[in-house]
Amino acid sequence: MCRTIPIVLLLLFSLPSQAGLVGEEVSYQDGDTVLKGYIAYDAAKEGRRPGILVVHEWWGHNDYARKRAERLAALGYTALAVDMYGGGKTAEHPDDAGKFAGAIRQDLPLMQSRFNAARELLNRHPTVDPEANAAIGYCFGGGVVLDMARQGYDLDAVVSFHGSLGGSSRAEAGKVRARILVANGADDPFVSAEQIAGFKAEMDAAGADYTFINYPGARHSFTNPDADRFGERFGLPLAYDAAADADSWQAMQELFEASFAKPRND
């Protein structure tokens, strides 16, 4: 079992968008692997609040994941943009991104260990209520948070944005404790109709509390404003969709409000 060591604060600064918001670059550890994360929260807000884990796209822990953490902080949560690859490593090419993501996707114990290390760090933060956690993920990260839900993690909610639907294992009846939201692009070529049907059948059989939203016309990576640039550069079917981005973010907020206010499927 890998262990984590206490948080090491690297940088603290005020975010320009809101006076009370601060961001902390943090270094933490999973076994011998140093991980580089980023915590955002509202220092002007009193008391403990839910903590949200943000799992990055296959590109790795980058500015996009950090910006999402900051947006969650502006909503009153404390959010940690996690590092699943180690060392804050990011990919500059899809070939490398695929290798990095594949190494985690194919090793469930490693995925769990990296996720656990991040969660332990988040819950040690003085602003976080450790009894109130959720996780969101994008693309690769969406698949990760769905896998954590399948494993029965004690999370109030998980949200997958344009994430992979297949898992390292299938959800078992009565095991899924988190409420689940999947925001999918209906025109995402990486997610087939068969995969969607299979996911829904799996969740139904497990008795999971889930919502699946399929956005017409939306393609892969529809929440990322840089998707078009990445798509053109590498010849990938990626595209930003402002309407789907806004709607899925609102759906996430509604799920969080309901989930943190009500008991889970324990």
Residue, then its C-alpha position, 0 to 999 in steps of 0.5 A: m500500500c503506497r503512502t502519502i506524506p504531508i503537503v508541501l506548499l510551494l506557492l501561494f498567490s491571490l487569483p485576480s478574478q475574485a479578491g478572496l480566492v487563492g491558489e496553492e501549488v502543492s507537492y505531495q507523494d504516492g510512494d516514491t513518486v512526487l506529484k504536483g497539484y494545485i489547490a484553489y479556495d476562497a479564503a474569505k469564506e468561513g468554515r469548512r466546505p466540500g472538497i472537489l478533486v479535478v482529474h485532468e485530461w490525457w494531456g496531464h496536469n495543465d492550466y485547464a485543470r487548474k482553471r476548473a479548480e479555480r471556478l469551483a473555488a469561486l462556487g464556494y468549494t475547495a478544489l484540488a487539480v490532481d496529478m495522476y502522472g507524477g512530477g506534474k508531467t504533461a504531454e505535447h503530442p497525442d502519442d505521449a498522452g496516450k502512453f501516459a494515460g494508458a499506463i494509469r488506465q491499465d493499472l487499477p491499483l496505481m490509479q487508486s493509489r494516485f487518487n487516494a494520495a490526492r484525496e488525502l491531501l485535499n481532506r487535510h486542507p483546513t478549509v475542507d470537510p472530509e465527510a463531503n467529497a466529490a470528483i470531476g474529470y475530463c476525457f481521461g479524467g472522466g474515466v478515472v472518476l467513473d472507475m472510482a465510483r465503480q469501486g464504491y468510493d465514499l464520494d458524494a458525487v462524480v462527474s465525467f465530462h466527455g470521458s471514456l465509459g469503459g472501466s477497469s471493472r464493472a460496477e457491482a449491485g449496491k456498490v456504487r455510493a456516489r451520485i453520477l453525472v455523465a456529460n457526453g458529446a453526441d457527436d464524439p467519435f470516441v464514444s459509440a452508441e454501443q458503449i453508451a448502451g453498455f454503460k447505462a445497462e451496467m449502471d442500471a444493473a448496479g442500482a446506481d443513481y446516475t444521469f446521462i446527458n448526450y449533447p447534440g452536435a457536441r464533439h470530444s473535449f467540448t468543454n475545453p476552449d483549446a479543443d479546436r486548436f488541438g484538433e487542428r494541430f493533430g488532426l483529432p476530432l475535437a471541438y469546443d462547444a460553448a453551449a454544452d460547456a455551460d449546460s454541463w457545468q450548470a448540471m454539475q452545480e445542481l448535482f453538487e447542491a443536491s448531493f451535499a444536502k442529502p444522504r448517499n446510497d450507503 
